Amino acid sequence: MRGILACSVVLSAASSALGSWIPYSELKARSSNGLLDCLERAGLDPVVEGDPEYATEALPFNLRFNWKPAALVYPTDSNGVAAAVKCGSENGVKVNARSGGHSYAAFALGGEDGHLTVSLDHLRHLSLRGDEVTFGTGNHLGDVALYLWENGQRAMAHGTCPYVGSGGHAGQGGFGLPSRLWGLLADQIQSLEIVTADGTIRTASHTQNADLFWAATGAGASFGIITAFTAATHAAPDSVAFSYTFADYGAEEASKGLQAWQQFASHPDRKLDPAVGLQIHVEPNDEKDVVFSVSGVYYGADIATVNATFAPLLAELGAPTSVSLQEQDWIASVLSLGGASSVAELNTTLAPDGNDTFFATSTFVPAAAPMMGRAASDALFAYFYGPGARTDVEWFVIFDLYGGGDSVVTGRGADYNAFDARDALYSIQYYGTIPDWVSDEEGIAFIQGMKKAVEDNQPETQFKEYVNYIDSTYTAEESHKRYYPTHTERLEELKDKYDPKRVISFPQDF
């Protein structure tokens, strides 16, 4: 695992524009325009191109992109967010939220030039009442995890990377290793505060503005700017982190290993405990030898339970070249998964985030037979161990178990919220850092080749994808087929209801 860059991440969103919008070139040419005047009157002090801080503030997480926002603003509360949205709407400028800024396609900066970026950096309030936590969406995952640990040793299921913004992560689903036990982060949300495209501050929950709540917990970036969540928390359990590495595998053994892993995870009689968070990692080491490993966390278990649980799988996989079993408390698990060495590193106000130049995409493998068939897995691992051992792209692939046994993720039901992959057994994230001497086109094609190996060898399956691993190459229409194939029609209807002018908008939006 590559520490921070291997974290489960990010925020995303999408759209086609309706109405009359001002081109960025025209906005830039005006020394004074309606948008900036409106923002100034609202006391929002916009940062625009030419200001000394603009280059830093408009720098994306993914350096493949160089979008130029018309302005960036930093409201201190939801009223300021509402004022910013109204200014954008009144002046024909599209608006986007930036919670953590980890969108793989830099959609927080618009996904194109000329948008208004509303940074939520100052919305960092946190409070715990009973078993529920309320947190502003300026908090990153590390901030929330640290607060919960230090205030009663509470916990939630969420992604691993400390710097991922809570707003996009929860608003688009939000998977973490405890999700089979507690659900996605979106599933744990009890209510939220959101500024919709008309500048209205609304509360949404299962009983209040329920249709908006349904949309905002799965496709949240399209329906407004979420300013706060209230979520259920859980007593933070101890756990065992486990890892079984098979450094001597070739492509054939690794393909057989995946087949055994998915059969183990979905066994109908020997149901896998939902307290198991389970992964496969595949990546080249420093010598470019491709390494296959099975790893994860078993919450509330001891080492003897781990050994007994995984004995049937290891009987199929063979003898590992190395084994690691580590008993740990909750916060040690959070640190390890996030690539952090100290609790202070979870406080994202103490140090800036990093950047990368990369492309990523994903696959959801359905729980229904054949899951991933042998022909597809053979082709996938032949690609990993063939071209993957020769490329200069620095890649890794993570298989994350969502279903199996009595998983809460799949047990919620297909229409629980807008997240549209309750039928998945597991996800695959394909990620590649593209070095300077490799062209973007070559790097993207290499990573896309992984997914293509699966799809070309199992054409009868319509594979879904995960919006938080946004594929920047998709059109809006293609993204909807991939991320929301059964929910697109309802999401389009709700978009028309809450944002008919497409004020909140980006290139893959509804």
C-alpha positions as CSV (number, residue, x, y, z in Angstrom):
1,M,0.0,0.0,0.0
2,R,1.3,3.4,-0.9
3,G,0.4,5.3,2.3
4,I,-1.6,8.4,1.6
5,L,-1.9,7.9,-2.1
6,A,-3.3,4.4,-1.6
7,C,-6.0,5.7,0.6
8,S,-9.6,5.1,-0.4
9,V,-10.6,8.5,-1.6
10,V,-12.4,11.2,-2.8
11,L,-15.1,13.4,-4.0
12,S,-16.6,13.7,-7.4
13,A,-19.6,15.0,-9.3
14,A,-20.9,16.0,-12.7
15,S,-23.3,17.9,-15.3
16,S,-24.4,19.3,-18.6
17,A,-25.1,23.0,-18.6
18,L,-28.5,24.6,-19.1
19,G,-29.1,28.3,-19.2
20,S,-26.8,31.1,-20.2
21,W,-23.3,31.0,-18.6
22,I,-20.5,33.5,-18.9
23,P,-17.4,32.2,-20.6
24,Y,-14.2,32.3,-18.4
25,S,-12.4,34.4,-21.0
26,E,-15.1,37.1,-20.7
27,L,-15.0,37.0,-16.9
28,K,-11.3,37.2,-16.8
29,A,-11.3,40.2,-19.2
30,R,-13.5,42.3,-16.9
31,S,-11.8,44.3,-14.3
32,S,-15.0,44.5,-12.4
33,N,-18.0,42.2,-13.0
34,G,-21.2,41.3,-11.4
35,L,-19.9,38.1,-9.8
36,L,-17.0,39.7,-8.0
37,D,-19.1,42.7,-7.0
38,C,-21.7,40.4,-5.5
39,L,-19.1,38.4,-3.6
40,E,-17.5,41.5,-2.2
41,R,-20.8,42.9,-1.0
42,A,-21.4,39.6,0.7
43,G,-18.1,40.0,2.6
44,L,-16.6,36.9,0.9
45,D,-13.3,38.4,-0.3
46,P,-12.9,36.4,-3.5
47,V,-9.5,35.1,-4.6
48,V,-9.1,35.6,-8.4
49,E,-6.4,35.1,-11.0
50,G,-3.7,37.7,-10.5
51,D,-3.9,37.6,-6.7
52,P,-0.7,36.2,-5.1
53,E,-2.4,33.3,-3.5
54,Y,-4.5,32.2,-6.6
55,A,-2.0,29.7,-8.0
56,T,-1.7,27.9,-4.6
57,E,-5.4,28.0,-3.9
58,A,-6.4,26.8,-7.3
59,L,-3.9,23.9,-7.3
60,P,-5.7,20.6,-7.7
61,F,-4.9,17.3,-5.9
62,N,-4.4,15.7,-9.4
63,L,-1.8,17.8,-11.2
64,R,-3.0,16.5,-14.6
65,F,-5.5,19.3,-14.5
66,N,-5.1,23.0,-14.5
67,W,-8.7,24.4,-14.3
68,K,-8.9,28.2,-13.7
69,P,-11.9,29.1,-11.4
70,A,-13.4,32.6,-11.9
71,A,-13.0,33.0,-8.2
72,L,-12.5,31.1,-5.0
73,V,-14.3,32.1,-1.7
74,Y,-14.0,30.9,1.9
75,P,-17.2,31.4,3.8
76,T,-17.2,30.9,7.5
77,D,-20.7,29.5,7.9
78,S,-23.7,28.2,5.9
79,N,-25.0,31.7,5.5
80,G,-21.8,32.6,3.6
81,V,-22.2,29.5,1.5
82,A,-25.7,30.5,0.6
83,A,-24.6,34.0,-0.3
84,A,-21.9,32.6,-2.6
85,V,-24.4,30.3,-4.4
86,K,-26.8,33.2,-4.9
87,C,-24.0,35.3,-6.4
88,G,-23.1,32.5,-8.8
89,S,-26.7,31.9,-9.8
90,E,-27.5,35.6,-10.3
91,N,-24.5,36.1,-12.5
92,G,-24.6,33.0,-14.6
93,V,-21.6,31.3,-13.1
94,K,-21.5,27.6,-12.2
95,V,-20.8,26.8,-8.6
96,N,-18.9,23.9,-7.0
97,A,-18.0,23.0,-3.4
98,R,-14.5,22.0,-2.2
99,S,-14.4,20.0,0.9
100,G,-11.1,18.2,0.8
101,G,-10.3,18.9,-2.9
102,H,-9.5,15.2,-3.6
103,S,-11.7,14.9,-6.7
104,Y,-9.7,12.7,-9.1
105,A,-10.9,15.0,-11.9
106,A,-10.6,18.3,-10.0
107,F,-14.4,18.8,-10.1
108,A,-14.1,20.9,-7.0
109,L,-12.4,23.5,-9.2
110,G,-15.2,23.1,-11.8
111,G,-13.8,20.4,-14.1
112,E,-13.5,23.3,-16.6
113,D,-12.5,26.9,-16.5
114,G,-14.7,29.7,-15.2
115,H,-16.6,28.2,-12.2
116,L,-17.0,29.6,-8.7
117,T,-15.3,27.4,-6.1
118,V,-16.7,27.5,-2.6
119,S,-14.1,26.3,-0.2
120,L,-15.4,24.8,3.0
121,D,-12.1,25.1,4.9
122,H,-13.6,27.2,7.7
123,L,-16.6,24.9,8.3
124,R,-14.7,22.7,10.9
125,H,-17.2,22.6,13.8
126,L,-17.5,19.2,15.6
127,S,-19.8,18.2,18.4
128,L,-20.9,14.9,19.9
129,R,-24.3,14.4,21.5
130,G,-25.0,10.9,22.7
131,D,-24.0,8.5,20.0
132,E,-24.3,11.1,17.2
133,V,-21.7,13.4,15.8
134,T,-22.3,16.6,13.9
135,F,-19.4,17.8,11.8
136,G,-18.9,20.6,9.3
137,T,-17.8,19.5,5.8
138,G,-14.6,21.5,6.1
139,N,-13.3,18.6,8.3
140,H,-11.3,15.9,6.6
141,L,-11.6,12.3,7.5
142,G,-8.6,12.4,9.8
143,D,-10.0,15.3,11.8
144,V,-13.3,13.5,12.4
145,A,-11.6,10.3,13.3
146,L,-9.3,12.1,15.8
147,Y,-12.2,14.0,17.4
148,L,-14.3,10.9,17.9
149,W,-11.4,9.0,19.4
150,E,-10.5,11.8,21.8
151,N,-14.1,12.3,22.8
152,G,-15.3,9.0,24.1
153,Q,-13.4,6.6,21.8
154,R,-16.2,6.6,19.2
155,A,-15.9,5.5,15.6
156,M,-17.5,5.4,12.1
157,A,-16.9,3.5,8.9
158,H,-15.1,5.8,6.4
159,G,-12.2,5.8,4.0
160,T,-8.6,5.6,5.1
161,C,-6.9,8.8,3.8
162,P,-6.8,11.5,6.5
163,Y,-6.9,14.4,4.0
164,V,-10.0,13.3,2.1
165,G,-12.8,15.8,2.6
166,S,-15.8,14.6,4.5
167,G,-18.3,16.3,2.3
168,G,-17.6,14.6,-1.0
169,H,-16.7,11.3,0.6
170,A,-20.0,10.9,2.5
171,G,-22.0,12.6,-0.2
172,Q,-20.9,10.0,-2.8
173,G,-21.0,6.9,-0.6
174,G,-17.9,6.6,1.5
175,F,-16.5,3.1,1.8
176,G,-14.1,2.0,4.5
177,L,-12.9,-1.3,5.9
178,P,-15.6,-1.3,8.7
179,S,-18.3,-0.8,6.1
180,R,-19.4,-4.4,6.0
181,L,-20.1,-4.0,9.8
182,W,-21.6,-0.5,9.9
183,G,-22.4,0.5,6.3
184,L,-21.0,3.2,4.0
185,L,-20.4,6.6,5.6
186,A,-23.4,7.8,3.7
187,D,-25.5,5.0,5.3
188,Q,-24.5,6.3,8.8
189,I,-25.7,9.8,8.1
190,Q,-28.9,10.7,10.0
191,S,-29.4,14.2,8.7
192,L,-27.5,16.9,6.8
193,E,-27.5,20.6,6.2
194,I,-27.3,21.6,2.5
195,V,-27.4,24.8,0.5
196,T,-29.4,24.2,-2.6
197,A,-29.0,26.0,-5.9
198,D,-31.5,28.7,-5.0
199,G,-29.4,29.7,-2.0
200,T,-31.8,28.1,0.5
201,I,-30.3,26.4,3.6
202,R,-32.2,23.2,4.1
203,T,-32.1,20.3,6.5
204,A,-32.6,16.9,5.0
205,S,-33.1,13.5,6.6
206,H,-35.2,10.3,6.2
207,T,-38.2,12.3,7.3
208,Q,-37.5,15.8,6.2
209,N,-36.9,16.7,2.5
210,A,-36.5,12.9,2.2
211,D,-36.0,12.9,-1.6
212,L,-33.2,15.4,-1.3
213,F,-31.6,13.3,1.5
214,W,-31.8,10.2,-0.7
215,A,-30.0,12.0,-3.5
216,A,-27.4,13.8,-1.4
217,T,-26.2,10.5,0.3
218,G,-24.9,9.0,-2.9
219,A,-24.8,11.8,-5.5
220,G,-24.4,14.7,-3.2
221,A,-22.2,16.9,-5.3
222,S,-25.0,17.4,-7.9
223,F,-27.6,18.7,-5.5
224,G,-26.1,21.5,-3.5
225,I,-23.3,22.3,-1.1
226,I,-23.5,20.1,2.0
227,T,-22.3,22.2,5.0
228,A,-22.8,19.7,7.8
229,F,-23.6,16.1,8.6
230,T,-25.1,14.4,11.7
231,A,-24.1,10.7,11.8
232,A,-24.4,7.7,14.0
233,T,-21.2,6.6,15.7
234,H,-20.1,3.3,17.3
235,A,-17.9,2.2,20.2
236,A,-14.4,1.9,18.8
237,P,-13.4,-1.7,18.8
238,D,-10.0,-3.3,19.1
239,S,-9.0,-5.3,16.1
240,V,-6.4,-7.5,14.4
241,A,-4.7,-6.2,11.2
242,F,-3.7,-9.2,9.0
243,S,-1.6,-9.5,5.8
244,Y,-0.7,-12.6,3.8
245,T,1.8,-11.8,1.0
246,F,2.5,-14.1,-2.0
247,A,5.5,-12.6,-3.6
248,D,6.3,-15.8,-5.5
249,Y,3.0,-15.8,-7.4
250,G,2.9,-15.6,-11.2
251,A,-0.2,-14.5,-13.2
252,E,-1.8,-18.0,-13.1
253,E,-1.4,-18.4,-9.4
254,A,-2.7,-14.8,-8.7
255,S,-5.8,-15.4,-10.9
256,K,-6.5,-18.6,-9.0
257,G,-6.0,-16.7,-5.8
258,L,-8.7,-14.1,-6.8
259,Q,-11.1,-16.9,-7.7
260,A,-10.5,-18.5,-4.3
261,W,-10.8,-15.1,-2.5
262,Q,-14.2,-14.3,-4.0
263,Q,-15.5,-17.8,-3.4
264,F,-14.4,-17.5,0.2
265,A,-15.9,-14.1,0.7
266,S,-19.3,-15.2,-0.8
267,H,-19.6,-18.7,0.6
268,P,-23.3,-19.3,1.3
269,D,-22.9,-21.6,4.2
270,R,-19.6,-20.5,5.8
271,K,-20.7,-16.8,6.0
272,L,-17.9,-14.3,6.5
273,D,-18.3,-12.3,9.6
274,P,-19.3,-8.7,8.7
275,A,-16.6,-7.5,11.2
276,V,-14.0,-8.5,8.6
277,G,-12.7,-5.8,6.3
278,L,-11.0,-7.7,3.4
279,Q,-8.8,-6.6,0.5
280,I,-6.4,-7.8,-2.1
281,H,-3.5,-5.5,-3.1
282,V,-1.6,-6.0,-6.3
283,E,1.4,-3.8,-7.2
284,P,5.0,-3.9,-8.3
285,N,7.8,-3.7,-5.8
286,D,10.9,-1.6,-6.2
287,E,12.4,-4.3,-8.5
288,K,9.1,-4.3,-10.6
289,D,8.2,-7.8,-9.4
290,V,4.4,-7.8,-9.1
291,V,3.3,-8.8,-5.6
292,F,-0.1,-10.2,-4.6
293,S,-1.3,-9.9,-1.0
294,V,-4.5,-10.5,1.0
295,S,-5.0,-8.1,3.8
296,G,-7.5,-6.3,6.0
297,V,-8.8,-5.8,9.5
298,Y,-10.9,-8.1,11.7
299,Y,-12.7,-5.9,14.2
300,G,-13.4,-7.2,17.7
301,A,-11.4,-10.3,17.1
302,D,-8.2,-11.9,18.4
303,I,-5.4,-13.6,16.5
304,A,-6.8,-17.1,17.2
305,T,-10.1,-16.1,15.5
306,V,-8.3,-14.6,12.5
307,N,-6.3,-17.9,12.1
308,A,-9.4,-20.0,12.3
309,T,-11.4,-17.7,9.9
310,F,-8.7,-17.6,7.2
311,A,-7.6,-21.2,7.4
312,P,-9.9,-22.3,4.6
313,L,-8.8,-19.5,2.3
314,L,-5.1,-20.2,3.0
315,A,-5.6,-23.8,2.2
316,E,-6.5,-22.7,-1.3
317,L,-3.9,-19.9,-1.7
318,G,-0.9,-22.0,-0.5
319,A,1.9,-20.9,1.8
320,P,2.4,-17.1,2.0
321,T,5.9,-15.8,1.6
322,S,5.2,-13.6,4.6
323,V,2.5,-13.2,7.3
324,S,1.7,-10.3,9.6
325,L,-0.9,-10.4,12.4
326,Q,-1.0,-7.3,14.6
327,E,-3.4,-6.7,17.5
328,Q,-4.3,-3.0,17.8
329,D,-6.7,-0.5,19.2
330,W,-9.0,1.6,16.9
331,I,-6.8,4.6,16.6
332,A,-3.7,2.5,15.7
333,S,-5.8,0.9,13.0
334,V,-6.8,4.3,11.6
335,L,-3.1,5.4,11.6
336,S,-1.9,2.3,9.9
337,L,-4.5,2.3,7.2
338,G,-3.9,6.0,6.6
339,G,-0.2,5.8,6.2
340,A,0.3,8.0,9.3
341,S,2.9,7.5,12.0
342,S,1.4,9.6,14.8
343,V,-2.0,10.9,16.0
344,A,-0.9,14.4,15.2
345,E,-0.9,13.5,11.5
346,L,-4.7,13.0,11.6
347,N,-5.0,16.8,12.4
348,T,-5.0,18.1,8.8
349,T,-4.7,21.7,10.0
350,L,-1.1,21.1,11.0
351,A,0.4,20.4,7.6
352,P,-0.7,20.8,3.9
353,D,-1.9,18.0,1.8
354,G,0.2,16.5,-1.0
355,N,-0.4,16.2,-4.7
356,D,0.0,13.6,-7.4
357,T,-0.2,13.3,-11.2
358,F,-2.3,10.3,-11.9
359,F,-5.3,8.6,-13.6
360,A,-7.7,6.2,-11.8
361,T,-10.8,4.2,-12.6
362,S,-12.7,1.3,-11.1
363,T,-14.9,-1.7,-11.5
364,F,-17.6,-3.1,-9.2
365,V,-17.8,-6.9,-9.5
366,P,-21.4,-8.2,-8.9
367,A,-22.1,-10.8,-6.2
368,A,-24.2,-12.7,-8.7
369,A,-22.5,-15.6,-10.6
370,P,-20.1,-15.7,-12.2
371,M,-18.7,-12.7,-10.2
372,M,-15.4,-12.3,-12.1
373,G,-15.1,-15.4,-14.3
374,R,-11.9,-17.2,-14.8
375,A,-11.4,-15.9,-18.3
376,A,-11.6,-12.3,-17.1
377,S,-9.3,-12.8,-14.1
378,D,-6.8,-14.7,-16.2
379,A,-6.7,-11.7,-18.6
380,L,-6.5,-9.2,-15.7
381,F,-3.6,-10.8,-14.0
382,A,-1.8,-11.5,-17.3
383,Y,-1.9,-7.8,-17.7
384,F,-0.6,-7.1,-14.2
385,Y,2.2,-9.5,-14.5
386,G,3.0,-8.7,-18.2
387,P,2.7,-5.0,-19.2
388,G,2.4,-4.1,-15.5
389,A,5.9,-5.4,-14.8
390,R,7.4,-3.3,-17.7
391,T,5.6,0.1,-17.5
392,D,7.1,3.2,-15.9
393,V,3.6,4.1,-14.6
394,E,3.7,3.6,-10.8
395,W,0.5,1.7,-10.3
396,F,-1.4,-0.2,-7.6
397,V,-4.8,-2.0,-7.6
398,I,-7.0,-2.6,-4.6
399,F,-9.8,-5.1,-4.4
400,D,-12.2,-4.1,-1.5
401,L,-14.9,-6.4,-0.3
402,Y,-18.3,-4.8,0.0
403,G,-20.6,-7.8,0.2
404,G,-20.6,-11.4,1.4
405,G,-22.1,-12.8,4.5
406,D,-24.4,-10.4,6.3
407,S,-22.7,-7.3,5.0
408,V,-24.6,-4.1,6.0
409,V,-23.6,-2.5,2.7
410,T,-25.5,-5.0,0.6
411,G,-28.2,-5.5,3.3
412,R,-29.5,-1.9,3.0
413,G,-31.3,-2.6,-0.2
414,A,-30.8,-1.3,-3.7
415,D,-32.7,2.0,-3.2
416,Y,-31.7,2.9,0.3
417,N,-30.0,6.0,-1.1
418,A,-28.5,7.1,-4.4
419,F,-25.5,4.9,-4.1
420,D,-26.1,2.4,-6.9
421,A,-23.9,-0.7,-6.2
422,R,-25.6,-2.6,-3.4
423,D,-25.4,-5.7,-5.6
424,A,-21.6,-5.6,-5.7
425,L,-19.4,-8.2,-4.0
426,Y,-16.3,-6.1,-4.3
427,S,-14.8,-3.0,-6.0
428,I,-11.5,-2.7,-7.8
429,Q,-9.6,0.6,-7.9
430,Y,-7.0,0.9,-10.6
431,Y,-4.6,3.8,-9.9
432,G,-1.5,4.9,-11.7
433,T,0.9,7.8,-11.0
434,I,2.2,9.1,-14.3
435,P,5.8,10.3,-14.2
436,D,7.0,13.3,-16.2
437,W,8.6,11.2,-19.0
438,V,5.4,9.3,-19.7
439,S,2.6,11.1,-21.6
440,D,-0.8,11.4,-20.1
441,E,-2.3,9.5,-23.0
442,E,0.1,6.6,-22.5
443,G,-0.5,6.5,-18.7
444,I,-4.2,6.7,-19.1
445,A,-4.2,4.0,-21.7
446,F,-2.1,1.7,-19.5
447,I,-4.6,2.0,-16.5
448,Q,-7.6,1.7,-18.8
449,G,-6.1,-1.5,-20.2
450,M,-6.6,-3.1,-16.8
451,K,-10.4,-2.5,-16.8
452,K,-10.5,-3.4,-20.5
453,A,-9.0,-6.8,-19.7
454,V,-12.0,-7.6,-17.5
455,E,-14.7,-6.1,-19.6
456,D,-13.5,-7.6,-22.9
457,N,-13.4,-11.1,-21.4
458,Q,-16.8,-10.9,-19.7
459,P,-18.9,-8.9,-22.1
460,E,-22.2,-10.3,-20.7
461,T,-21.7,-8.5,-17.4
462,Q,-22.6,-4.8,-17.1
463,F,-19.9,-3.7,-14.6
464,K,-20.8,-0.7,-12.5
465,E,-18.1,1.7,-11.2
466,Y,-17.6,3.9,-8.0
467,V,-18.1,7.6,-8.4
468,N,-15.5,8.4,-5.7
469,Y,-12.9,6.8,-8.0
470,I,-14.0,9.2,-10.8
471,D,-12.9,8.4,-14.3
472,S,-12.1,11.8,-15.9
473,T,-12.5,10.5,-19.4
474,Y,-16.2,9.9,-19.3
475,T,-18.9,12.0,-20.8
476,A,-21.9,12.8,-18.6
477,E,-24.0,10.1,-20.3
478,E,-21.3,7.5,-19.9
479,S,-20.7,8.4,-16.3
480,H,-24.4,8.0,-15.5
481,K,-24.4,4.5,-17.0
482,R,-21.4,3.5,-15.0
483,Y,-22.1,5.1,-11.6
484,Y,-25.9,5.3,-11.4
485,P,-27.4,2.9,-14.0
486,T,-30.6,2.2,-12.1
487,H,-30.9,5.6,-10.4
488,T,-30.2,8.0,-13.2
489,E,-33.8,8.7,-14.1
490,R,-34.8,9.6,-10.5
491,L,-31.6,11.7,-10.0
492,E,-32.4,13.6,-13.2
493,E,-35.9,14.3,-12.0
494,L,-34.6,15.5,-8.6
495,K,-32.0,17.7,-10.4
496,D,-34.8,19.4,-12.3
497,K,-36.6,19.9,-9.0
498,Y,-33.8,21.3,-6.9
499,D,-31.5,22.9,-9.6
500,P,-33.4,23.5,-12.8
501,K,-30.8,26.1,-13.9
502,R,-27.9,23.8,-13.3
503,V,-26.2,26.3,-11.0
504,I,-24.3,23.4,-9.2
505,S,-22.7,21.9,-12.2
506,F,-19.6,20.0,-13.5
507,P,-18.9,18.0,-16.7
508,Q,-20.5,14.7,-15.5
509,D,-23.5,16.2,-13.8
510,F,-27.2,15.3,-14.3
